[in-house]
Amino acid sequence: MVRSRDDGPARGLGRRQKAVPAGILGTGLAVALIIYLTAAPSTDRLGERPEDSKRYLRQVEVYGGRANVLASDVREWLEGLWQGRALAFTVASLSALLAAVVFIALTPLPPRVDRSGTRQGDDRRPASSEDAPNHDPAVAVETSKGGVRRNEGS
């Protein structure tokens, strides 16, 4: 198989674009599975903790208002994400999110096309035949400073 010079790096980038996020996702899911299998089930029963009682919630509301109750609930929820089997789901979710971010970051952008239809950095050919510049000498020509001048010929 004969390769051109431009085929090698592009092919390597495509492999890397898929391999790095796949490695991150695979590693994250494997770690999450290990955490899930080795984590002990929760021993807390509903109502055993003082934070679950109506009396506690009422005192929190008296001291800090409803915002304090909400902040307390959010804090407890966040603490629960980092313990036991919930940690496995947290690790799996974060690894999937990180893999998606890395995949998007490694995706190459398409080449920029200027108004004349040529790709930026590639003066060989226009992007399409319809966008090809008109070489009629009486046609207006765009200058490098953004102005337009009329090309009167030689």
PyMOL commands that set and color helices and strands:
alter all, ss='L'
color gray80, all
select helices_A, chain A and resi 7-38+50-52+54-81+84-106
alter helices_A, ss='H'
color red, helices_A
select strands_A, chain A and resi 140-142+148-150
alter strands_A, ss='S'
color yellow, strands_A
deselect
rebuild
show_as cartoon
